[in-house]
Amino acid sequence: MSECLPYTIGKQSIAFFSMEIGLDGGIPTYSGGLGILAGDTVRSSADLKLPLVAVTLVSRKGYFRQELTSDGWQIEYPDEWDPAKFMTLLPAEVRVQIQRRDVKVKAWLYEVKSLVGGNIPVLFLDTDVEGNTPEDRAITNYLYGDDGIYRLKQEVVLGVGGVRILDALGFQIRRYHMNEGHSSLLALELLRKFGMDMEKVRNLCIFTTHTPVDAAHDKFSYDLVREVLDDFVPLDTLRKLGGENVLNMTRLALNLSEYINGVSKKYQLTSSRLFPGYQINAITNGVHSYTWTSEPFKKLFDKYIPGWANEPELLVRVDTIPNEEVWEAHQDAKKTLIDFVNETTKVGMDYNTLTIGFARRATGYKRATLIFSDLDKLRKINRKGRIQLIFAGKAHPRDESGKKIIKEIFGYIETLKDKIKIAYLPNYNMSTAFKLIPGSDVWLNTPLPPLEASGTSGMKAAHNGVLNFSVLDGWWIEGWIEGVTGWAIGPLPEEEVSEPERRAREIEDLYNKLEYVIVPTYYQRRDEWIEMMKSSIGKIAYYFNSHRMMRRYITEAYF
Ligand SMILES: *Cc1c(COP(=O)(O)O)cnc(C)c1O
């Protein structure tokens, strides 16, 4: 069956595969940075009118909706949504073999339309199709629902089903871009399609690696692989490509991709050490400028830097904006946040207190509680100039230690409640991020190096003149100029330090810079603060955007 869509006629497309994608607050098929980045990739591709088609899973029950009990225990609910409200079901249908059954796969078409006329098709694969067994109909229900058999079945649908549906729809694909290893089964399907010609497949495939955290790299036992995939490709070939003892999806992608990249310069080095023998390039992440700039700053940029949205390099001209107007725009964004916090949590925050934001997945290496290492120091800083803190973030349902981090923060909220106002916003997602990031004064980031491959929320902060205060890891190493674009926490990336020494120096910087630099600048040298806000926009946002990122993918990977 071949049904051509308007996009496919006479054009060769880039196929961008991602297990998760963050397109819209109402489509909860993302868990964090990886998915939002995939969304920004598509949004910039639409603005740049690239011939790109994205493929993902429909995840009808989303990742999950987070509620928090009064003492900070996370409760998870399905985040059900209705694809029919946002997209159209295409008539094409393909089959994949799972446990020797034919499973039917269909696709929903969502179109990402750019304000300047581009239009990118996103295919949401769905197995909830009549004729499939109830169990198979549930394969595309939960994003990251399980890391065993359920996950492997999902990856068959994404990788194998994805390639087949693109063929059925008449797409001609120039390159297949795997956003993380979840989609690497697509390379196996291509091997089969092209008579096991590895060179041919390698020439077609691009792989982007996003994390050095080992648990995030999918691995499946060959027993499981045989149960689910049967003899899809001969086992000895698979062992050569994906690892001797387990099928490692990252390894599979590395071995079948001509172009491989990490998402920052630092992570290029880290991943080259993790995966010796592969040439790994660096394309540092970016965010979609128009999406992540708050309304007040959009208005301001429109007034002084017309054309900035589709040419974010123009933000280098931020110095043409008067300081008072930058401050007013920020106070507007901050009011939206503080009102939202006060409605949601009854903490009673105010508009003029130095507000520090921290929102990320609640997981060990992000170290959300580092700022609570010495409560007396924190109280002392707060006596010199008041501070208030806002947190948000979900823990993966099976990450017990991540859930404990949230609970611990609730403990600190209680301990400090008479002195420092602290809030934890539930259910961190795109909609809360739109308020939380631009409304903070300082954006705090304390990951354990080298585990933050890039990080992107700090780039969103910079687009809104929010100052980064961050450990030197991932993108921040490239964006940081001390006292100009923000402040560093802890040792330089090239310093060799023991873990205890690292921690001691991080804590020292965290408290000393807050007490002697950040608080006094905010309260006593407002002009200097606003100059730094402008430097953030002019020296960070102008570069760390997904338009620049996509232009690099085009010139270095796609063509
Ligand atoms: C940007 C974003 C992230 C990723 O932030 P990091 O700094 O990379 O951890 C996660 N979740 C949401 C909702 C975001 O908007």
The ligand as an SDF file (V2000), in Angstrom:
LIG
                    3D

 15 15  0  0  0  0  0  0  0  0999 V2000
   13.5770   21.8200   29.6730 C   0  0  0  0  0  0  0  0  0  0  0  0
   12.8110   20.8120   30.4290 C   0  0  0  0  0  0  0  0  0  0  0  0
   13.4580   19.7010   30.9780 C   0  0  0  0  0  0  0  0  0  0  0  0
   14.9520   19.4940   30.8570 C   0  0  0  0  0  0  0  0  0  0  0  0
   15.6570   20.3290   31.7410 O   0  0  0  0  0  0  0  0  0  0  0  0
   17.1650   19.9810   32.1480 P   0  0  0  0  0  0  0  0  0  0  0  0
   17.7670   21.2360   32.5720 O   0  0  0  0  0  0  0  0  0  0  0  0
   17.8320   19.4640   30.9070 O   0  0  0  0  0  0  0  0  0  0  0  0
   17.1100   18.9590   33.2100 O   0  0  0  0  0  0  0  0  0  0  0  0
   12.7060   18.7700   31.6700 C   0  0  0  0  0  0  0  0  0  0  0  0
   11.3720   18.9220   31.8320 N   0  0  0  0  0  0  0  0  0  0  0  0
   10.7140   19.9840   31.3260 C   0  0  0  0  0  0  0  0  0  0  0  0
    9.2480   20.0930   31.5340 C   0  0  0  0  0  0  0  0  0  0  0  0
   11.4150   20.9650   30.6080 C   0  0  0  0  0  0  0  0  0  0  0  0
   10.7500   22.0120   30.1000 O   0  0  0  0  0  0  0  0  0  0  0  0
  1  2  1  0
  2  3  1  0
  2 14  2  0
  3  4  1  0
  3 10  2  0
  4  5  1  0
  5  6  1  0
  6  7  2  0
  6  8  1  0
  6  9  1  0
 10 11  1  0
 11 12  2  0
 12 13  1  0
 12 14  1  0
 14 15  1  0
M  END
$$$$
